[in-house]
Amino acid sequence: MSININQILKHQFTPTQSNFTERDTSLYALSIGAASDPTDTNDLSFVYELSDKGHKAFPTMAVTFPFAVLPQLFNIPGLNVNPIMIVHGEQYFELKRPLPTAGNFTNQGRITDIFDKGSGALLILESSTLDEAGHEIALNRSALFVRGKGGFGGERGPSGKINLPPARDPDATFQDQTQPNQALLYRLNSSGDRNPLHADPQMAAVAGFDRPILHGLCTYGFAARAVLKQFAHNDISRFKSMHARFSKHVFPGETLVTEMWQETPERILFQTKVIEREAIVLSNAAIELQPAKQ
């Protein structure tokens, strides 16, 4: 069935409710590697509700919000998407307000663009999240590549040459170790991402992997932790936005190294590599920070 661009772009998503608790906040932080050193009091504030620094929600927890609206993607007239044909290509999000450690939220989704990449279609799913007072707290844009849906005659879309690191040594690097069961832990957080590709060896084999792979958004969280540690002293109030492309997979247990370049005091370019395979797994990436308080 051919893609109907106008029908897809005009489709109205139903607002969807979601919530998380303080326990969910702590579990999310643990699932992206926070407090691997339990004596690190800065990291402890992300996982311990009685921390003397106060309990805090790590900013990238906001990327779990789009999963509340994602199921509606498969009911859009004119699209006809098989879930197993979707690849998460890129993720951007912006915090409008600090994340609470618990709350009830309303998520509104829409498809803002659809591009013809030849071998597939690239959908841009935008979701806005409101708190109980009706204030927007986060905006997400997810680039979803749908294999086999290209060739419908649409625009190809913008070039991917953004957030390229300069041709010099990084200003900072940070190495982090994922655990062999990292994906099993991450799938339990509030995202609800229970894709068996991240847990079931047989499903991983069907997809061409010799074992389950780590969620791209888990690696995304590891990278955000690295940048905030190096350039904001773990001050989550300085976090503004983040963008990254998922270039290659990560196997749980592999070692991540994030290389960072400070383009301006508030803009950090970065890429994340797997040491064992010398593979870049997050690319075309940047984090925007709020100005430091004087």
Backbone hydrogen bonds in HBPLUS format (Angstrom, degrees):
<---DONOR---> <-ACCEPTOR-->    atom                        ^
c    i                          cat <-CA-CA->   ^        H-A-AA   ^      H-
h    n   atom  resd res      DA  || num        DHA   H-A  angle D-A-AA Bond
n    s   type  num  typ     dist DA aas  dist angle  dist       angle   num
A0004-ASN N   A0078-GLY O   3.02 MM  74  4.77 164.0  2.05 136.5 140.4     1
A0008-ILE N   A0004-ASN O   3.08 MM   4  6.28 155.9  2.14 153.4 160.5     2
A0009-LEU N   A0005-ILE O   2.98 MM   4  6.21 166.8  1.99 161.5 164.3     3
A0010-LYS N   A0006-ASN O   3.08 MM   4  6.13 141.1  2.24 143.0 152.5     4
A0011-HIS N   A0008-ILE O   3.24 MM   3  5.29 151.2  2.32 100.0 108.5     5
A0016-THR N   A0107-ASN O   2.87 MM  91  5.09 165.3  1.89 145.5 149.6     6
A0107-ASN N   A0016-THR O   2.75 MM  91  5.09 163.0  1.78 148.4 154.5     7
A0018-SER N   A0105-PHE O   3.01 MM  87  5.23 151.1  2.09 139.7 142.4     8
A0105-PHE N   A0018-SER O   2.78 MM  87  5.23 164.7  1.80 160.3 158.1     9
A0020-PHE N   A0103-GLY O   3.11 MM  83  5.77 151.1  2.20 153.6 162.1    10
A0103-GLY N   A0020-PHE O   2.95 MM  83  5.77 155.6  2.01 159.4 159.9    11
A0025-THR N   A0021-THR O   3.03 MM   4  6.38 153.3  2.10 148.5 156.0    12
A0026-SER N   A0022-GLU O   3.05 MM   4  6.35 159.1  2.09 150.7 154.9    13
A0027-LEU N   A0023-ARG O   2.90 MM   4  6.11 162.9  1.93 152.4 157.7    14
A0028-TYR N   A0024-ASP O   2.84 MM   4  6.01 157.8  1.89 150.4 155.9    15
A0029-ALA N   A0025-THR O   3.23 MM   4  6.48 166.3  2.25 146.0 148.8    16
A0030-LEU N   A0026-SER O   3.02 MM   4  6.30 161.5  2.06 152.4 157.5    17
A0031-SER N   A0027-LEU O   2.93 MM   4  6.10 148.5  2.03 145.3 154.3    18
A0031-SER N   A0028-TYR O   3.00 MM   3  5.04 116.8  2.41  94.9 111.0    19
A0032-ILE N   A0029-ALA O   3.22 MM   3  5.41 151.0  2.30 102.9 111.1    20
A0034-ALA N   A0029-ALA O   3.01 MM   5  5.33 150.8  2.09 156.6 147.3    21
A0033-GLY N   A0030-LEU O   3.11 MM   3  5.24 157.4  2.17 112.6 112.4    22
A0040-ASP N   A0037-ASP O   2.98 MM   3  5.63 169.9  1.99 126.7 129.3    23
A0044-LEU N   A0040-ASP O   2.92 MM   4  6.09 148.2  2.03 149.4 159.7    24
A0046-PHE N   A0043-ASP O   2.95 MM   3  5.59 157.6  2.00 118.0 124.8    25
A0047-VAL N   A0044-LEU O   3.08 MM   3  5.35 150.1  2.17 106.9 115.7    26
A0048-TYR N   A0044-LEU O   2.90 MM   4  5.70 132.5  2.13 160.1 170.0    27
A0056-LYS N   A0045-SER O   2.90 MM  11  5.83 155.7  1.96 146.5 147.2    28
A0051-SER N   A0048-TYR O   3.21 MM   3  5.46 158.8  2.25 118.1 117.0    29
A0054-GLY N   A0051-SER O   2.91 MM   3  5.07 160.1  1.95 109.2 114.6    30
A0061-MET N   A0058-PHE O   2.99 MM   3  5.88 165.1  2.02 131.8 135.8    31
A0062-ALA N   A0059-PRO O   3.08 MM   3  6.14 174.2  2.08 129.6 131.5    32
A0063-VAL N   A0060-THR O   3.04 MM   3  5.64 163.2  2.07 115.7 120.1    33
A0064-THR N   A0061-MET O   3.08 MM   3  5.76 164.3  2.10 118.7 122.6    34
A0065-PHE N   A0062-ALA O   3.22 MM   3  5.73 160.7  2.26 112.9 118.0    35
A0067-PHE N   A0064-THR O   3.28 MM   3  5.89 150.3  2.38 115.1 122.7    36
A0068-ALA N   A0065-PHE O   2.97 MM   3  5.85 168.3  1.98 130.0 133.6    37
A0069-VAL N   A0066-PRO O   3.03 MM   3  5.52 140.4  2.19 110.8 120.3    38
A0070-LEU N   A0066-PRO O   3.00 MM   4  6.11 137.5  2.19 149.7 162.7    39
A0072-GLN N   A0069-VAL O   3.03 MM   3  5.79 146.3  2.15 123.5 131.9    40
A0073-LEU N   A0070-LEU O   2.88 MM   3  5.46 158.0  1.93 122.0 129.1    41
A0074-PHE N   A0071-PRO O   3.32 MM   3  6.00 153.4  2.39 114.5 119.1    42
A0075-ASN N   A0072-GLN O   3.06 MM   3  5.35 165.5  2.09 112.9 116.5    43
A0079-LEU N   A0076-ILE O   3.27 MM   3  5.79 149.4  2.37 140.8 138.0    44
A0085-MET N   A0082-ASN O   2.92 MM   3  5.57 163.3  1.94 125.6 131.2    45
A0086-ILE N   A0083-PRO O   3.23 MM   3  5.60 168.3  2.25 116.3 117.6    46
A0147-ARG N   A0085-MET O   2.91 MM  62  5.28 159.3  1.96 160.4 153.9    47
A0087-VAL N   A0145-PHE O   2.79 MM  58  5.05 155.3  1.85 147.0 155.5    48
A0145-PHE N   A0087-VAL O   2.81 MM  58  5.05 161.6  1.84 163.4 157.8    49
A0089-GLY N   A0143-ALA O   2.77 MM  54  5.33 150.1  1.86 157.0 164.5    50
A0246-PHE N   A0089-GLY O   2.87 MM 157  5.51 166.2  1.89 149.0 153.7    51
A0090-GLU N   A0143-ALA O   3.41 MM  53  4.95 155.3  2.47 124.5 129.2    52
A0143-ALA N   A0090-GLU O   3.02 MM  53  4.95 166.9  2.04 134.6 138.6    53
A0091-GLN N   A0244-ALA O   2.98 MM 153  5.68 156.8  2.04 160.1 167.6    54
A0244-ALA N   A0091-GLN O   3.06 MM 153  5.68 142.9  2.20 142.7 154.1    55
A0092-TYR N   A0141-ARG O   2.93 MM  49  5.11 159.9  1.97 152.6 158.0    56
A0141-ARG N   A0092-TYR O   2.79 MM  49  5.11 163.9  1.81 151.7 150.9    57
A0093-PHE N   A0242-MET O   2.98 MM 149  5.64 148.9  2.08 152.6 161.5    58
A0242-MET N   A0093-PHE O   2.97 MM 149  5.64 150.3  2.06 157.5 165.3    59
A0094-GLU N   A0139-LEU O   2.84 MM  45  5.27 150.5  1.93 149.9 159.6    60
A0139-LEU N   A0094-GLU O   2.97 MM  45  5.27 154.1  2.03 149.7 157.6    61
A0095-LEU N   A0240-LYS O   2.93 MM 145  5.55 160.3  1.97 158.3 164.9    62
A0096-LYS N   A0137-ILE O   2.86 MM  41  4.64 161.2  1.90 116.6 121.4    63
A0106-THR N   A0130-LEU O   2.99 MM  24  5.16 157.0  2.05 141.7 148.7    64
A0130-LEU N   A0106-THR O   2.84 MM  24  5.16 164.7  1.86 152.0 156.7    65
A0108-GLN N   A0128-SER O   2.91 MM  20  5.30 164.4  1.93 154.3 159.2    66
A0128-SER N   A0108-GLN O   2.91 MM  20  5.30 160.0  1.95 149.0 151.7    67
A0110-ARG N   A0126-GLU O   2.91 MM  16  5.45 135.9  2.11 152.4 163.3    68
A0126-GLU N   A0110-ARG O   2.86 MM  16  5.45 167.3  1.88 177.0 173.6    69
A0112-THR N   A0124-ILE O   2.98 MM  12  5.72 153.2  2.05 161.7 167.1    70
A0124-ILE N   A0113-ASP O   3.03 MM  11  5.23 157.0  2.09 152.4 147.3    71
A0115-PHE N   A0122-LEU O   2.88 MM   7  5.00 158.5  1.92 138.2 145.0    72
A0122-LEU N   A0115-PHE O   2.87 MM   7  5.00 163.3  1.90 143.2 148.8    73
A0116-ASP N   A0155-GLU O   2.76 MM  39  5.67 158.4  1.80 141.5 147.1    74
A0117-LYS N   A0120-GLY O   2.89 MM   3  5.33 151.1  1.97 163.9 172.3    75
A0119-SER N   A0117-LYS O   2.98 MM   2  5.75 132.3  2.21 105.6  92.0    76
A0148-GLY N   A0119-SER O   2.85 MM  29  5.62 151.8  1.93 157.3 150.9    77
A0121-ALA N   A0146-VAL O   3.03 MM  25  5.13 151.0  2.12 138.3 140.2    78
A0146-VAL N   A0121-ALA O   2.71 MM  25  5.13 172.5  1.72 161.6 164.2    79
A0123-LEU N   A0144-LEU O   2.84 MM  21  5.10 169.4  1.85 152.5 150.1    80
A0144-LEU N   A0123-LEU O   2.83 MM  21  5.10 167.2  1.85 155.8 159.1    81
A0125-LEU N   A0142-SER O   2.91 MM  17  5.13 164.7  1.93 155.8 153.4    82
A0142-SER N   A0125-LEU O   2.85 MM  17  5.13 166.6  1.87 147.7 150.7    83
A0127-SER N   A0140-ASN O   2.93 MM  13  5.22 158.7  1.97 142.4 148.2    84
A0140-ASN N   A0127-SER O   2.89 MM  13  5.22 168.9  1.90 156.6 160.4    85
A0129-THR N   A0138-ALA O   2.96 MM   9  5.30 164.7  1.98 161.5 161.0    86
A0137-ILE N   A0129-THR O   2.81 MM   8  5.88 165.1  1.83 160.5 164.7    87
A0131-ASP N   A0135-HIS O   2.84 MM   4  5.46 155.0  1.90 148.7 153.6    88
A0134-GLY N   A0131-ASP O   2.93 MM   3  5.30 161.2  1.97 114.1 119.7    89
A0149-LYS N   A0146-VAL O   3.41 MM   3  5.97 152.7  2.49 137.2 134.7    90
A0162-ILE N   A0160-GLY O   2.92 MM   2  5.78 130.4  2.17 110.0  95.0    91
A0171-ASP N   A0260-MET O   2.74 MM  89  5.83 132.7  1.96 148.4 163.9    92
A0172-ALA N   A0260-MET O   3.25 MM  88  5.22 147.3  2.36 141.7 142.1    93
A0260-MET N   A0172-ALA O   2.83 MM  88  5.22 160.7  1.87 169.2 166.1    94
A0174-PHE N   A0258-THR O   2.96 MM  84  5.24 141.2  2.11 137.1 148.9    95
A0258-THR N   A0174-PHE O   2.83 MM  84  5.24 162.5  1.86 151.8 153.6    96
A0176-ASP N   A0256-LEU O   2.74 MM  80  5.19 161.7  1.78 157.0 161.8    97
A0256-LEU N   A0176-ASP O   2.77 MM  80  5.19 158.7  1.81 168.9 170.0    98
A0178-THR N   A0254-GLU O   3.11 MM  76  5.68 163.0  2.14 156.1 158.5    99
A0182-GLN N   A0179-GLN O   2.92 MM   3  4.90 160.2  1.96 119.5 117.8   100
A0185-LEU N   A0181-ASN O   3.10 MM   4  6.42 144.1  2.23 150.8 161.2   101
A0186-TYR N   A0182-GLN O   2.87 MM   4  6.13 163.1  1.90 152.9 157.8   102
A0187-ARG N   A0183-ALA O   3.06 MM   4  6.12 158.5  2.11 147.7 151.6   103
A0188-LEU N   A0185-LEU O   3.13 MM   3  5.61 159.1  2.17 113.3 119.8   104
A0189-ASN N   A0186-TYR O   3.09 MM   3  5.69 171.0  2.10 120.9 123.8   105
A0192-GLY N   A0189-ASN O   3.43 MM   3  6.56 162.0  2.46 130.9 131.0   106
A0194-ARG N   A0192-GLY O   3.00 MM   2  5.77 115.7  2.43 113.5  96.8   107
A0198-HIS N   A0195-ASN O   3.07 MM   3  6.05 170.5  2.08 129.5 131.6   108
A0199-ALA N   A0196-PRO O   3.00 MM   3  5.05 166.3  2.02 109.3 113.5   109
A0200-ASP N   A0196-PRO O   2.77 MM   4  5.24 172.5  1.78 153.2 155.4   110
A0204-ALA N   A0200-ASP O   2.97 MM   4  6.25 157.6  2.03 156.8 164.0   111
A0205-ALA N   A0201-PRO O   2.98 MM   4  6.16 149.4  2.07 141.1 148.8   112
A0206-VAL N   A0202-GLN O   3.09 MM   4  6.41 150.1  2.18 144.1 151.6   113
A0207-ALA N   A0203-MET O   3.17 MM   4  6.47 144.7  2.31 141.2 150.1   114
A0207-ALA N   A0204-ALA O   3.12 MM   3  5.11 122.8  2.47  93.4 107.7   115
A0209-PHE N   A0204-ALA O   2.86 MM   5  5.17 165.5  1.88 146.0 141.5   116
A0208-GLY N   A0205-ALA O   2.99 MM   3  4.96 156.4  2.05 101.1 108.5   117
A0214-LEU N   A0250-VAL O   2.73 MM  36  5.39 177.4  1.73 162.9 163.6   118
A0218-CYS N   A0215-HIS O   3.02 MM   3  5.19 141.9  2.17 101.1 112.4   119
A0219-THR N   A0215-HIS O   3.35 MM   4  6.83 156.9  2.40 152.2 155.9   120
A0220-TYR N   A0216-GLY O   2.95 MM   4  6.21 152.3  2.03 144.7 153.5   121
A0221-GLY N   A0217-LEU O   3.12 MM   4  6.22 146.7  2.24 129.7 136.4   122
A0221-GLY N   A0218-CYS O   3.08 MM   3  5.13 118.5  2.48  95.8 110.1   123
A0222-PHE N   A0218-CYS O   3.04 MM   4  6.44 154.5  2.11 149.9 156.9   124
A0223-ALA N   A0219-THR O   2.95 MM   4  6.27 158.9  2.00 153.7 158.8   125
A0224-ALA N   A0220-TYR O   3.03 MM   4  6.32 156.5  2.09 146.4 152.8   126
A0225-ARG N   A0221-GLY O   3.03 MM   4  6.27 155.1  2.10 148.6 154.7   127
A0226-ALA N   A0222-PHE O   3.14 MM   4  6.49 150.9  2.23 144.2 151.9   128
A0227-VAL N   A0223-ALA O   3.06 MM   4  6.44 160.7  2.10 155.6 159.3   129
A0228-LEU N   A0224-ALA O   3.00 MM   4  6.17 170.4  2.00 155.3 158.0   130
A0229-LYS N   A0225-ARG O   3.00 MM   4  6.09 154.4  2.06 146.0 153.0   131
A0230-GLN N   A0226-ALA O   3.09 MM   4  6.26 161.5  2.12 149.2 153.8   132
A0231-PHE N   A0227-VAL O   2.90 MM   4  5.88 158.9  1.94 157.1 161.9   133
A0232-ALA N   A0228-LEU O   3.01 MM   4  4.86 141.4  2.16 124.2 129.2   134
A0234-ASN N   A0228-LEU O   2.93 MM   6  4.97 177.8  1.93 126.0 125.3   135
A0235-ASP N   A0232-ALA O   2.84 MM   3  5.43 156.2  1.89 120.4 128.0   136
A0238-ARG N   A0235-ASP O   3.11 MM   3  5.89 165.9  2.13 120.7 125.1   137
A0239-PHE N   A0236-ILE O   3.13 MM   3  5.38 160.1  2.17 108.0 114.2   138
A0290-GLN N   A0238-ARG O   2.46 MM  52  4.51 161.1  1.49 138.3 145.5   139
A0240-LYS N   A0288-GLU O   2.98 MM  48  5.38 142.6  2.12 159.7 152.1   140
A0241-SER N   A0288-GLU O   3.21 MM  47  5.11 158.0  2.26 131.2 134.7   141
A0288-GLU N   A0241-SER O   2.93 MM  47  5.11 157.0  1.98 132.0 139.6   142
A0243-HIS N   A0286-ALA O   2.94 MM  43  5.47 152.3  2.02 158.7 165.4   143
A0286-ALA N   A0243-HIS O   2.96 MM  43  5.47 151.4  2.04 145.7 152.0   144
A0245-ARG N   A0283-SER O   2.91 MM  38  5.19 160.5  1.94 157.1 157.7   145
A0283-SER N   A0245-ARG O   3.03 MM  38  5.19 157.4  2.09 139.4 146.6   146
A0247-SER N   A0281-VAL O   2.88 MM  34  4.78 140.5  2.04 124.0 130.8   147
A0254-GLU N   A0251-PHE O   3.07 MM   3  5.84 154.7  2.14 149.2 150.7   148
A0275-ILE N   A0255-THR O   3.01 MM  20  5.68 159.0  2.06 152.4 158.9   149
A0257-VAL N   A0273-LYS O   2.95 MM  16  5.32 155.7  2.01 145.3 151.8   150
A0273-LYS N   A0257-VAL O   2.87 MM  16  5.32 166.9  1.89 149.6 152.2   151
A0259-GLU N   A0271-GLN O   2.85 MM  12  5.48 160.6  1.89 170.4 171.2   152
A0271-GLN N   A0259-GLU O   3.01 MM  12  5.48 145.5  2.13 146.7 156.7   153
A0261-TRP N   A0269-LEU O   2.78 MM   8  5.08 163.2  1.80 150.5 153.5   154
A0269-LEU N   A0261-TRP O   2.85 MM   8  5.08 153.7  1.92 164.1 159.4   155
A0263-GLU N   A0267-ARG O   2.97 MM   4  5.59 132.8  2.20 150.0 163.9   156
A0264-THR N   A0267-ARG O   3.30 MM   3  5.04 163.3  2.33 136.8 138.7   157
A0267-ARG N   A0264-THR O   3.23 MM   3  5.04 157.9  2.28 101.9 108.4   158
A0289-LEU N   A0266-GLU O   2.67 MM  23  4.62 164.7  1.70 142.0 145.7   159
A0268-ILE N   A0287-ILE O   2.96 MM  19  5.28 171.2  1.97 157.5 160.2   160
A0287-ILE N   A0268-ILE O   2.88 MM  19  5.28 154.1  1.95 147.4 155.9   161
A0270-PHE N   A0285-ALA O   3.11 MM  15  5.42 159.9  2.15 127.9 129.2   162
A0272-THR N   A0282-LEU O   3.08 MM  10  4.96 157.7  2.13 130.7 137.3   163
A0281-VAL N   A0272-THR O   2.78 MM   9  5.76 155.1  1.84 153.1 161.8   164
A0282-LEU N   A0272-THR O   3.23 MM  10  4.96 160.0  2.28 136.8 137.2   165
A0274-VAL N   A0279-ALA O   2.78 MM   5  5.29 154.4  1.84 152.0 160.6   166
A0278-GLU N   A0274-VAL O   2.89 MM   4  5.56 115.1  2.31 140.9 157.7   167
A0279-ALA N   A0274-VAL O   3.26 MM   5  5.29 143.6  2.40 138.1 144.5   168
A0278-GLU N   A0275-ILE O   3.26 MM   3  4.93 147.0  2.37  94.9 104.5   169
